[in-house]
Amino acid sequence: MALLDEEIVEYWLNNKGFFCMRGVKTGHGEIDFLAIRPDKKNLECWQVECQVSFRPIGYIGGGSIKKRNEKDVEKGVEEYIEKKFTSQKKIEKRESIISNAKWKYVLVCAEARHKVELDHFKNKGITVYRYKDILKELEESVSQVNSTAGNIIEILRYIKRIKD
């Protein structure tokens, strides 16, 4: 399912005017998306990570599924941010693609078993987009149907029409 979810996120980014690089390798790791679009004066640059789970059993921050206290939840979020966004390998890869860019860090999340994690991400400067909101935005848009993701959005539009 992750591949399909990423395809929909890429479609959403493209419809927002971003050029996307997907699955950017960083040694043994990878960046889900580097998304770039021109604005009036320079480039707007986003690093987007997708964590799309519809029935999560653990924490986004990884590790044990054992109940955590508030401090441990925050530590898990910090570790996730380091692993996915701020590690030296991720910084070097982004710098090798566009030097001196200011990158916005974005997490796309469907469901979080522990909602407080999303608050911690936001407090740490990560912009969180909910997958359901992305689907709704695409469903209500007039985006072109020219990919698998576009076809899925067309199915969602059809379902909405027949419900109304």
C-alpha positions in Angstrom: 0.0 0.0 0.0 2.9 2.4 0.7 3.7 2.7 -3.0 0.1 3.6 -3.8 0.0 6.1 -0.9 3.2 7.7 -2.1 1.8 7.9 -5.6 -1.2 9.8 -4.3 1.0 12.2 -2.3 3.1 12.8 -5.3 0.0 13.5 -7.4 -1.1 16.0 -4.7 2.3 17.7 -4.7 2.3 17.9 -8.5 -1.1 19.5 -8.4 0.3 22.1 -6.0 2.9 22.9 -8.6 5.8 21.0 -7.2 8.3 19.1 -9.2 9.1 15.9 -7.2 12.0 13.7 -6.7 10.8 10.4 -5.2 12.7 7.8 -3.2 16.0 9.8 -3.0 18.7 7.4 -1.7 20.8 8.5 1.2 23.1 5.6 1.8 21.0 2.9 3.5 18.1 5.3 3.9 15.9 7.3 1.6 13.9 10.5 1.5 10.3 9.9 0.3 10.1 13.2 -1.6 12.1 16.3 -2.3 9.5 18.7 -3.7 10.4 22.0 -5.3 8.4 24.7 -6.9 9.3 28.2 -7.9 7.7 31.1 -6.1 8.1 34.8 -7.0 11.7 35.2 -5.9 13.3 31.8 -5.5 12.4 28.1 -5.0 10.1 26.7 -2.3 11.6 23.4 -1.1 9.9 20.7 0.9 11.1 17.4 2.2 8.1 15.2 2.6 8.0 11.9 4.5 4.9 9.6 4.3 3.7 7.6 7.3 0.4 6.4 6.0 -1.1 3.7 8.3 -4.8 3.2 8.6 -4.7 0.9 11.7 -1.5 1.9 13.5 -0.4 -0.4 16.3 2.7 1.6 17.5 4.2 5.0 17.6 5.3 7.0 14.6 8.5 7.5 16.5 9.3 3.8 16.2 10.6 1.4 18.8 8.5 -0.6 21.1 4.7 -0.5 21.0 4.7 -0.6 24.8 2.9 2.3 26.4 5.2 5.4 26.7 5.1 8.3 29.0 5.0 11.8 27.6 8.8 12.2 27.8 9.4 9.0 25.9 6.9 9.9 23.3 8.7 13.2 22.7 12.0 11.4 22.6 10.7 9.0 19.9 9.5 12.0 17.8 12.9 13.6 18.1 14.6 10.4 17.0 12.2 10.1 14.0 12.9 13.7 13.0 16.7 13.1 13.2 16.4 9.8 11.3 14.1 11.2 8.5 14.9 14.9 8.3 17.9 16.2 10.1 20.6 13.5 10.0 23.9 14.5 8.3 23.2 12.2 5.4 19.8 13.8 4.7 21.3 17.3 5.0 24.2 16.4 2.6 21.8 14.9 0.0 19.6 17.9 0.0 22.6 20.2 -0.2 24.0 18.2 -3.1 20.7 18.8 -5.0 20.1 22.5 -4.1 22.7 24.2 -2.0 21.8 26.8 0.6 18.0 26.1 0.3 15.7 26.5 3.2 13.8 23.2 3.4 10.3 22.9 4.9 9.9 19.5 6.7 6.5 17.8 6.0 5.0 14.7 7.5 2.0 13.1 5.8 0.1 10.9 8.2 -3.1 9.0 7.9 -3.8 7.8 11.5 -1.8 8.1 14.6 -2.5 5.7 17.4 -1.2 8.3 19.9 -2.4 11.7 18.7 -0.1 13.5 21.0 2.8 12.5 18.7 1.4 14.8 16.0 1.4 17.7 18.4 5.0 17.0 19.2 5.9 17.0 15.5 4.1 20.4 15.0 5.9 21.8 18.1 9.2 20.7 16.6 8.5 22.6 13.4 7.3 19.8 11.2 4.3 20.6 9.1 1.8 17.7 9.4 -0.7 17.0 6.6 -3.4 14.4 7.3 -3.9 11.9 4.4 -7.7 12.3 4.6 -7.3 16.0 4.0 -5.1 15.4 1.0 -7.7 13.0 -0.4 -10.5 15.4 0.2 -8.6 18.3 -1.4 -7.9 16.1 -4.5 -11.4 14.9 -4.6 -12.7 18.5 -4.7 -10.1 19.7 -7.1 -10.3 19.8 -10.9 -6.9 18.0 -11.3 -6.2 16.1 -14.4 -6.5 12.3 -14.5 -3.2 11.1 -16.0 -1.9 8.5 -13.6 -2.8 5.7 -11.3 -3.3 8.2 -8.5 -5.4 10.4 -10.8 -7.6 7.4 -11.5 -8.1 6.7 -7.8 -9.1 10.3 -7.2 -11.6 9.9 -10.1 -13.0 6.9 -8.3 -13.4 8.9 -5.1 -15.1 11.7 -7.0 -17.5 9.1 -8.5 -18.3 7.6 -5.1 -19.1 11.1 -3.8 -21.4 11.8 -6.8 -23.4 8.6 -6.3 -23.7 9.2 -2.6 -25.2 12.7 -3.1 
